[in-house]
Amino acid sequence: MRHAFPGGTPALDFPGTLRFRHRADPREDLDSPASLGAWFREAGITVDDVPAGPDDLREALALREAVYQLVRAAVAGEKYDRDALALVNEYARKPTPVPQLT
């Protein structure tokens, strides 16, 4: 298994895919589209790796950072970033993917 899941839920483990973010040299666990696809399987969200492309990775990283900002603000008792909240809600409004035979 490539990824670690210490948060106990994908909602917390997803923002944790940028490890040691407070250090000068953080470690990016989602460093390729393939690693993003593997993360879904390893998190137990899908049975197989999800096919992902560069745009999917770019969007996932933006969403991850928005989730991180919101969680950090909530833990610190600070005001949340409205743009981060809007981005998370934009993705939350999307329909659940429907499995299809190919």
N, CA, C and O atoms as CSV, one atom per row, in Angstrom:
chain,resi,resn,atom,element,x,y,z
A,1,MET,N,N,0.856,-1.176,0.000
A,1,MET,CA,C,0.000,0.000,0.000
A,1,MET,C,C,0.900,1.237,0.000
A,1,MET,O,O,1.802,1.364,0.827
A,2,ARG,N,N,0.642,2.124,-0.922
A,2,ARG,CA,C,1.460,3.326,-1.064
A,2,ARG,C,C,1.044,4.433,-0.096
A,2,ARG,O,O,1.895,5.158,0.422
A,3,HIS,N,N,-0.243,4.563,0.147
A,3,HIS,CA,C,-0.762,5.672,0.933
A,3,HIS,C,C,-1.059,5.256,2.374
A,3,HIS,O,O,-1.337,4.090,2.653
A,4,ALA,N,N,-0.996,6.223,3.274
A,4,ALA,CA,C,-1.316,5.990,4.681
A,4,ALA,C,C,-2.676,6.618,4.991
A,4,ALA,O,O,-3.069,7.610,4.376
A,5,PHE,N,N,-3.388,6.029,5.953
A,5,PHE,CA,C,-4.727,6.486,6.296
A,5,PHE,C,C,-4.877,6.603,7.813
A,5,PHE,O,O,-5.651,5.858,8.415
A,6,PRO,N,N,-4.152,7.521,8.429
A,6,PRO,CA,C,-4.202,7.638,9.894
A,6,PRO,C,C,-5.449,8.345,10.417
A,6,PRO,O,O,-5.759,8.231,11.602
A,7,GLY,N,N,-6.173,9.075,9.561
A,7,GLY,CA,C,-7.324,9.851,10.014
A,7,GLY,C,C,-8.562,9.025,10.285
A,7,GLY,O,O,-9.465,9.465,10.996
A,8,GLY,N,N,-8.609,7.817,9.714
A,8,GLY,CA,C,-9.757,6.949,9.944
A,8,GLY,C,C,-10.943,7.227,9.048
A,8,GLY,O,O,-11.940,6.508,9.111
A,9,THR,N,N,-10.862,8.249,8.219
A,9,THR,CA,C,-11.935,8.566,7.282
A,9,THR,C,C,-11.317,9.283,6.079
A,9,THR,O,O,-10.401,10.088,6.244
A,10,PRO,N,N,-11.811,8.996,4.876
A,10,PRO,CA,C,-11.246,9.670,3.702
A,10,PRO,C,C,-11.311,11.195,3.778
A,10,PRO,O,O,-10.457,11.884,3.221
A,11,ALA,N,N,-12.320,11.715,4.462
A,11,ALA,CA,C,-12.450,13.181,4.568
A,11,ALA,C,C,-11.256,13.803,5.283
A,11,ALA,O,O,-10.891,14.942,4.992
A,12,LEU,N,N,-10.648,13.080,6.204
A,12,LEU,CA,C,-9.457,13.586,6.893
A,12,LEU,C,C,-8.173,13.091,6.242
A,12,LEU,O,O,-7.165,13.797,6.246
A,13,ASP,N,N,-8.199,11.894,5.688
A,13,ASP,CA,C,-6.995,11.357,5.067
A,13,ASP,C,C,-6.668,12.039,3.751
A,13,ASP,O,O,-5.495,12.158,3.397
A,14,PHE,N,N,-7.670,12.487,3.023
A,14,PHE,CA,C,-7.421,13.157,1.742
A,14,PHE,C,C,-6.579,14.419,1.922
A,14,PHE,O,O,-5.586,14.569,1.210
A,15,PRO,N,N,-6.919,15.336,2.835
A,15,PRO,CA,C,-6.052,16.504,3.026
A,15,PRO,C,C,-4.660,16.125,3.531
A,15,PRO,O,O,-3.703,16.879,3.355
A,16,GLY,N,N,-4.556,14.957,4.156
A,16,GLY,CA,C,-3.269,14.504,4.670
A,16,GLY,C,C,-2.347,13.918,3.622
A,16,GLY,O,O,-1.255,13.452,3.948
A,17,THR,N,N,-2.775,13.935,2.357
A,17,THR,CA,C,-1.907,13.399,1.304
A,17,THR,C,C,-0.740,14.330,0.980
A,17,THR,O,O,0.174,13.944,0.252
A,18,LEU,N,N,-0.762,15.543,1.510
A,18,LEU,CA,C,0.432,16.393,1.480
A,18,LEU,C,C,1.014,16.295,2.884
A,18,LEU,O,O,0.566,16.984,3.801
A,19,ARG,N,N,1.995,15.452,3.040
A,19,ARG,CA,C,2.566,15.159,4.349
A,19,ARG,C,C,3.641,16.174,4.724
A,19,ARG,O,O,4.352,16.702,3.870
A,20,PHE,N,N,3.734,16.423,6.000
A,20,PHE,CA,C,4.748,17.337,6.544
A,20,PHE,C,C,4.630,18.727,5.909
A,20,PHE,O,O,5.639,19.371,5.622
A,21,ARG,N,N,3.399,19.179,5.692
A,21,ARG,CA,C,3.183,20.454,4.990
A,21,ARG,C,C,3.740,21.643,5.755
A,21,ARG,O,O,3.963,22.703,5.171
A,22,HIS,N,N,3.964,21.482,7.043
A,22,HIS,CA,C,4.511,22.576,7.838
A,22,HIS,C,C,6.038,22.664,7.720
A,22,HIS,O,O,6.634,23.633,8.190
A,23,ARG,N,N,6.667,21.679,7.109
A,23,ARG,CA,C,8.124,21.667,6.962
A,23,ARG,C,C,8.536,22.343,5.655
A,23,ARG,O,O,7.708,22.585,4.777
A,24,ALA,N,N,9.809,22.637,5.544
A,24,ALA,CA,C,10.335,23.282,4.337
A,24,ALA,C,C,10.233,22.365,3.118
A,24,ALA,O,O,10.144,22.842,1.987
A,25,ASP,N,N,10.247,21.047,3.348
A,25,ASP,CA,C,10.216,20.092,2.242
A,25,ASP,C,C,9.077,19.087,2.457
A,25,ASP,O,O,9.329,17.951,2.857
A,26,PRO,N,N,7.816,19.498,2.193
A,26,PRO,CA,C,6.697,18.563,2.392
A,26,PRO,C,C,6.772,17.415,1.385
A,26,PRO,O,O,7.458,17.511,0.367
A,27,ARG,N,N,6.054,16.323,1.685
A,27,ARG,CA,C,6.032,15.168,0.777
A,27,ARG,C,C,4.648,15.050,0.149
A,27,ARG,O,O,3.641,14.924,0.845
A,28,GLU,N,N,4.622,15.092,-1.156
A,28,GLU,CA,C,3.382,14.978,-1.920
A,28,GLU,C,C,3.111,13.512,-2.214
A,28,GLU,O,O,3.870,12.873,-2.943
A,29,ASP,N,N,2.025,12.971,-1.647
A,29,ASP,CA,C,1.652,11.586,-1.919
A,29,ASP,C,C,0.875,11.450,-3.230
A,29,ASP,O,O,0.880,10.381,-3.842
A,30,LEU,N,N,0.222,12.502,-3.658
A,30,LEU,CA,C,-0.518,12.477,-4.925
A,30,LEU,C,C,0.349,13.160,-5.983
A,30,LEU,O,O,0.051,14.270,-6.424
A,31,ASP,N,N,1.416,12.486,-6.378
A,31,ASP,CA,C,2.406,13.086,-7.273
A,31,ASP,C,C,2.212,12.734,-8.738
A,31,ASP,O,O,3.022,13.114,-9.584
A,32,SER,N,N,1.139,12.007,-9.041
A,32,SER,CA,C,0.850,11.647,-10.431
A,32,SER,C,C,-0.621,11.260,-10.542
A,32,SER,O,O,-1.259,10.956,-9.533
A,33,PRO,N,N,-1.161,11.269,-11.753
A,33,PRO,CA,C,-2.536,10.790,-11.906
A,33,PRO,C,C,-2.706,9.350,-11.417
A,33,PRO,O,O,-3.739,9.012,-10.838
A,34,ALA,N,N,-1.708,8.510,-11.644
A,34,ALA,CA,C,-1.799,7.117,-11.199
A,34,ALA,C,C,-1.876,7.027,-9.678
A,34,ALA,O,O,-2.609,6.192,-9.148
A,35,SER,N,N,-1.134,7.871,-8.972
A,35,SER,CA,C,-1.186,7.823,-7.506
A,35,SER,C,C,-2.551,8.284,-6.993
A,35,SER,O,O,-3.025,7.792,-5.969
A,36,LEU,N,N,-3.183,9.223,-7.698
A,36,LEU,CA,C,-4.543,9.630,-7.329
A,36,LEU,C,C,-5.501,8.462,-7.517
A,36,LEU,O,O,-6.321,8.182,-6.642
A,37,GLY,N,N,-5.403,7.778,-8.654
A,37,GLY,CA,C,-6.257,6.620,-8.907
A,37,GLY,C,C,-6.071,5.531,-7.873
A,37,GLY,O,O,-7.042,4.902,-7.451
A,38,ALA,N,N,-4.833,5.300,-7.460
A,38,ALA,CA,C,-4.553,4.288,-6.440
A,38,ALA,C,C,-5.104,4.712,-5.081
A,38,ALA,O,O,-5.551,3.869,-4.303
A,39,TRP,N,N,-5.074,6.008,-4.793
A,39,TRP,CA,C,-5.574,6.489,-3.501
A,39,TRP,C,C,-7.036,6.102,-3.297
A,39,TRP,O,O,-7.415,5.689,-2.202
A,40,PHE,N,N,-7.853,6.227,-4.326
A,40,PHE,CA,C,-9.270,5.860,-4.213
A,40,PHE,C,C,-9.430,4.393,-3.825
A,40,PHE,O,O,-10.246,4.059,-2.966
A,41,ARG,N,N,-8.653,3.522,-4.459
A,41,ARG,CA,C,-8.728,2.087,-4.137
A,41,ARG,C,C,-8.222,1.830,-2.724
A,41,ARG,O,O,-8.873,1.131,-1.948
A,42,GLU,N,N,-7.077,2.386,-2.391
A,42,GLU,CA,C,-6.491,2.136,-1.074
A,42,GLU,C,C,-7.345,2.717,0.055
A,42,GLU,O,O,-7.323,2.212,1.177
A,43,ALA,N,N,-8.093,3.776,-0.244
A,43,ALA,CA,C,-8.985,4.368,0.755
A,43,ALA,C,C,-10.264,3.552,0.934
A,43,ALA,O,O,-11.049,3.815,1.845
A,44,GLY,N,N,-10.474,2.558,0.061
A,44,GLY,CA,C,-11.673,1.730,0.150
A,44,GLY,C,C,-12.874,2.339,-0.536
A,44,GLY,O,O,-14.000,1.877,-0.349
A,45,ILE,N,N,-12.645,3.382,-1.335
A,45,ILE,CA,C,-13.747,4.042,-2.034
A,45,ILE,C,C,-14.140,3.262,-3.280
A,45,ILE,O,O,-15.318,3.187,-3.633
A,46,THR,N,N,-13.137,2.677,-3.949
A,46,THR,CA,C,-13.378,1.873,-5.147
A,46,THR,C,C,-12.662,0.530,-4.998
A,46,THR,O,O,-11.794,0.366,-4.141
A,47,VAL,N,N,-13.040,-0.416,-5.839
A,47,VAL,CA,C,-12.405,-1.731,-5.817
A,47,VAL,C,C,-11.099,-1.697,-6.607
A,47,VAL,O,O,-10.119,-2.336,-6.224
A,48,ASP,N,N,-11.088,-0.958,-7.697
A,48,ASP,CA,C,-9.913,-0.856,-8.561
A,48,ASP,C,C,-9.397,0.576,-8.567
A,48,ASP,O,O,-10.075,1.502,-8.122
A,49,ASP,N,N,-8.181,0.735,-9.081
A,49,ASP,CA,C,-7.662,2.087,-9.272
A,49,ASP,C,C,-8.584,2.844,-10.222
A,49,ASP,O,O,-9.106,2.268,-11.176
A,50,VAL,N,N,-8.782,4.120,-9.963
A,50,VAL,CA,C,-9.617,4.960,-10.808
A,50,VAL,C,C,-8.741,5.561,-11.898
A,50,VAL,O,O,-7.692,6.131,-11.598
A,51,PRO,N,N,-9.155,5.444,-13.166
A,51,PRO,CA,C,-8.363,6.099,-14.211
A,51,PRO,C,C,-8.404,7.613,-13.993
A,51,PRO,O,O,-9.481,8.192,-13.853
A,52,ALA,N,N,-7.253,8.239,-13.965
A,52,ALA,CA,C,-7.178,9.687,-13.725
A,52,ALA,C,C,-6.166,10.289,-14.687
A,52,ALA,O,O,-5.172,9.660,-15.050
A,53,GLY,N,N,-6.440,11.506,-15.084
A,53,GLY,CA,C,-5.536,12.232,-15.962
A,53,GLY,C,C,-4.976,13.455,-15.255
A,53,GLY,O,O,-5.292,13.705,-14.091
A,54,PRO,N,N,-4.152,14.210,-15.950
A,54,PRO,CA,C,-3.546,15.408,-15.352
A,54,PRO,C,C,-4.571,16.424,-14.840
A,54,PRO,O,O,-4.367,17.028,-13.787
A,55,ASP,N,N,-5.663,16.616,-15.570
A,55,ASP,CA,C,-6.694,17.560,-15.111
A,55,ASP,C,C,-7.365,17.069,-13.836
A,55,ASP,O,O,-7.677,17.859,-12.944
A,56,ASP,N,N,-7.588,15.748,-13.754
A,56,ASP,CA,C,-8.178,15.176,-12.542
A,56,ASP,C,C,-7.270,15.423,-11.343
A,56,ASP,O,O,-7.741,15.778,-10.263
A,57,LEU,N,N,-5.967,15.235,-11.536
A,57,LEU,CA,C,-5.015,15.453,-10.456
A,57,LEU,C,C,-5.001,16.921,-10.038
A,57,LEU,O,O,-5.006,17.227,-8.846
A,58,ARG,N,N,-4.984,17.815,-10.999
A,58,ARG,CA,C,-4.983,19.255,-10.696
A,58,ARG,C,C,-6.224,19.627,-9.889
A,58,ARG,O,O,-6.121,20.342,-8.892
A,59,GLU,N,N,-7.384,19.153,-10.305
A,59,GLU,CA,C,-8.629,19.450,-9.589
A,59,GLU,C,C,-8.634,18.814,-8.199
A,59,GLU,O,O,-9.098,19.429,-7.240
A,60,ALA,N,N,-8.125,17.595,-8.086
A,60,ALA,CA,C,-8.088,16.921,-6.791
A,60,ALA,C,C,-7.199,17.675,-5.806
A,60,ALA,O,O,-7.543,17.806,-4.631
A,61,LEU,N,N,-6.059,18.170,-6.283
A,61,LEU,CA,C,-5.159,18.905,-5.400
A,61,LEU,C,C,-5.787,20.222,-4.949
A,61,LEU,O,O,-5.620,20.627,-3.798
A,62,ALA,N,N,-6.506,20.888,-5.844
A,62,ALA,CA,C,-7.186,22.131,-5.460
A,62,ALA,C,C,-8.273,21.844,-4.422
A,62,ALA,O,O,-8.420,22.584,-3.449
A,63,LEU,N,N,-9.028,20.773,-4.633
A,63,LEU,CA,C,-10.057,20.390,-3.668
A,63,LEU,C,C,-9.427,20.005,-2.334
A,63,LEU,O,O,-9.924,20.387,-1.274
A,64,ARG,N,N,-8.338,19.254,-2.387
A,64,ARG,CA,C,-7.656,18.851,-1.157
A,64,ARG,C,C,-7.238,20.063,-0.335
A,64,ARG,O,O,-7.425,20.084,0.881
A,65,GLU,N,N,-6.674,21.074,-0.994
A,65,GLU,CA,C,-6.209,22.252,-0.264
A,65,GLU,C,C,-7.385,23.042,0.313
A,65,GLU,O,O,-7.270,23.629,1.389
A,66,ALA,N,N,-8.507,23.059,-0.396
A,66,ALA,CA,C,-9.696,23.732,0.132
A,66,ALA,C,C,-10.207,23.014,1.377
A,66,ALA,O,O,-10.557,23.659,2.365
A,67,VAL,N,N,-10.252,21.686,1.333
A,67,VAL,CA,C,-10.683,20.909,2.502
A,67,VAL,C,C,-9.723,21.154,3.657
A,67,VAL,O,O,-10.155,21.347,4.794
A,68,TYR,N,N,-8.438,21.150,3.379
A,68,TYR,CA,C,-7.447,21.385,4.436
A,68,TYR,C,C,-7.666,22.754,5.090
A,68,TYR,O,O,-7.630,22.870,6.315
A,69,GLN,N,N,-7.889,23.775,4.284
A,69,GLN,CA,C,-8.108,25.122,4.834
A,69,GLN,C,C,-9.325,25.148,5.748
A,69,GLN,O,O,-9.293,25.774,6.807
A,70,LEU,N,N,-10.394,24.474,5.347
A,70,LEU,CA,C,-11.613,24.467,6.157
A,70,LEU,C,C,-11.422,23.700,7.463
A,70,LEU,O,O,-11.875,24.142,8.519
A,71,VAL,N,N,-10.759,22.562,7.391
A,71,VAL,CA,C,-10.509,21.778,8.603
A,71,VAL,C,C,-9.602,22.555,9.546
A,71,VAL,O,O,-9.861,22.615,10.747
A,72,ARG,N,N,-8.553,23.142,9.017
A,72,ARG,CA,C,-7.625,23.910,9.850
A,72,ARG,C,C,-8.335,25.082,10.531
A,72,ARG,O,O,-8.106,25.339,11.713
A,73,ALA,N,N,-9.184,25.787,9.804
A,73,ALA,CA,C,-9.920,26.915,10.380
A,73,ALA,C,C,-10.872,26.436,11.479
A,73,ALA,O,O,-10.999,27.081,12.521
A,74,ALA,N,N,-11.535,25.309,11.243
A,74,ALA,CA,C,-12.464,24.789,12.248
A,74,ALA,C,C,-11.728,24.382,13.524
A,74,ALA,O,O,-12.191,24.672,14.627
A,75,VAL,N,N,-10.601,23.722,13.379
A,75,VAL,CA,C,-9.826,23.287,14.552
A,75,VAL,C,C,-9.300,24.493,15.331
A,75,VAL,O,O,-9.269,24.482,16.561
A,76,ALA,N,N,-8.888,25.532,14.601
A,76,ALA,CA,C,-8.316,26.719,15.243
A,76,ALA,C,C,-9.387,27.698,15.723
A,76,ALA,O,O,-9.069,28.681,16.391
A,77,GLY,N,N,-10.646,27.439,15.389
A,77,GLY,CA,C,-11.712,28.358,15.773
A,77,GLY,C,C,-11.656,29.666,15.008
A,77,GLY,O,O,-12.081,30.706,15.510
A,78,GLU,N,N,-11.132,29.613,13.795
A,78,GLU,CA,C,-10.993,30.811,12.957
A,78,GLU,C,C,-12.108,30.865,11.916
A,78,GLU,O,O,-12.830,29.892,11.699
A,79,LYS,N,N,-12.227,32.023,11.284
A,79,LYS,CA,C,-13.177,32.162,10.179
A,79,LYS,C,C,-12.690,31.317,9.012
A,79,LYS,O,O,-11.491,31.228,8.747
A,80,TYR,N,N,-13.632,30.705,8.329
A,80,TYR,CA,C,-13.271,29.888,7.179
A,80,TYR,C,C,-13.116,30.754,5.933
A,80,TYR,O,O,-13.665,31.852,5.847
A,81,ASP,N,N,-12.376,30.249,5.000
A,81,ASP,CA,C,-12.160,30.904,3.716
A,81,ASP,C,C,-13.383,30.645,2.831
A,81,ASP,O,O,-13.710,29.494,2.541
A,82,ARG,N,N,-14.040,31.692,2.414
A,82,ARG,CA,C,-15.272,31.546,1.613
A,82,ARG,C,C,-15.013,30.875,0.265
A,82,ARG,O,O,-15.851,30.116,-0.220
A,83,ASP,N,N,-13.868,31.149,-0.337
A,83,ASP,CA,C,-13.551,30.512,-1.618
A,83,ASP,C,C,-13.341,29.008,-1.438
A,83,ASP,O,O,-13.762,28.212,-2.277
A,84,ALA,N,N,-12.690,28.627,-0.344
A,84,ALA,CA,C,-12.485,27.207,-0.064
A,84,ALA,C,C,-13.834,26.519,0.148
A,84,ALA,O,O,-14.064,25.426,-0.369
A,85,LEU,N,N,-14.715,27.153,0.902
A,85,LEU,CA,C,-16.039,26.590,1.141
A,85,LEU,C,C,-16.830,26.471,-0.159
A,85,LEU,O,O,-17.512,25.471,-0.384
A,86,ALA,N,N,-16.741,27.476,-1.000
A,86,ALA,CA,C,-17.458,27.437,-2.283
A,86,ALA,C,C,-16.954,26.286,-3.154
A,86,ALA,O,O,-17.750,25.606,-3.803
A,87,LEU,N,N,-15.643,26.063,-3.173
A,87,LEU,CA,C,-15.088,24.984,-3.984
A,87,LEU,C,C,-15.533,23.620,-3.456
A,87,LEU,O,O,-15.933,22.755,-4.235
A,88,VAL,N,N,-15.465,23.426,-2.148
A,88,VAL,CA,C,-15.904,22.157,-1.565
A,88,VAL,C,C,-17.387,21.934,-1.843
A,88,VAL,O,O,-17.786,20.825,-2.198
A,89,ASN,N,N,-18.195,22.953,-1.688
A,89,ASN,CA,C,-19.629,22.811,-1.957
A,89,ASN,C,C,-19.911,22.561,-3.434
A,89,ASN,O,O,-20.855,21.847,-3.771
A,90,GLU,N,N,-19.107,23.138,-4.309
A,90,GLU,CA,C,-19.271,22.882,-5.746
A,90,GLU,C,C,-19.113,21.394,-6.042
A,90,GLU,O,O,-19.902,20.822,-6.794
A,91,TYR,N,N,-18.102,20.771,-5.456
A,91,TYR,CA,C,-17.903,19.335,-5.656
A,91,TYR,C,C,-18.962,18.515,-4.931
A,91,TYR,O,O,-19.372,17.465,-5.426
A,92,ALA,N,N,-19.407,18.973,-3.776
A,92,ALA,CA,C,-20.420,18.244,-3.008
A,92,ALA,C,C,-21.760,18.202,-3.742
A,92,ALA,O,O,-22.540,17.268,-3.559
A,93,ARG,N,N,-22.027,19.206,-4.567
A,93,ARG,CA,C,-23.295,19.255,-5.309
A,93,ARG,C,C,-23.312,18.329,-6.515
A,93,ARG,O,O,-24.378,18.049,-7.063
A,94,LYS,N,N,-22.160,17.855,-6.931
A,94,LYS,CA,C,-22.112,16.992,-8.121
A,94,LYS,C,C,-22.742,15.640,-7.804
A,94,LYS,O,O,-22.664,15.160,-6.673
A,95,PRO,N,N,-23.365,15.036,-8.805
A,95,PRO,CA,C,-23.990,13.728,-8.562
A,95,PRO,C,C,-22.931,12.661,-8.281
A,95,PRO,O,O,-21.782,12.766,-8.712
A,96,THR,N,N,-23.348,11.646,-7.554
A,96,THR,CA,C,-22.477,10.506,-7.270
A,96,THR,C,C,-22.209,9.762,-8.567
A,96,THR,O,O,-23.136,9.532,-9.344
A,97,PRO,N,N,-20.953,9.379,-8.819
A,97,PRO,CA,C,-20.667,8.619,-10.039
A,97,PRO,C,C,-21.456,7.302,-10.066
A,97,PRO,O,O,-21.653,6.652,-9.039
A,98,VAL,N,N,-21.889,6.941,-11.250
A,98,VAL,CA,C,-22.648,5.710,-11.436
A,98,VAL,C,C,-21.757,4.701,-12.151
A,98,VAL,O,O,-21.248,4.993,-13.232
A,99,PRO,N,N,-21.557,3.513,-11.566
A,99,PRO,CA,C,-20.729,2.511,-12.233
A,99,PRO,C,C,-21.334,2.116,-13.574
A,99,PRO,O,O,-22.553,2.031,-13.716
A,100,GLN,N,N,-20.476,1.878,-14.545
A,100,GLN,CA,C,-20.928,1.466,-15.869
A,100,GLN,C,C,-19.995,0.387,-16.391
A,100,GLN,O,O,-18.790,0.413,-16.140
A,101,LEU,N,N,-20.567,-0.559,-17.118
A,101,LEU,CA,C,-19.753,-1.566,-17.776
A,101,LEU,C,C,-19.082,-0.938,-18.989
A,101,LEU,O,O,-19.699,-0.154,-19.711
A,102,THR,N,N,-17.840,-1.278,-19.208
A,102,THR,CA,C,-17.143,-0.790,-20.408
A,102,THR,C,C,-16.557,-1.938,-21.175
A,102,THR,O,O,-15.932,-1.731,-22.215
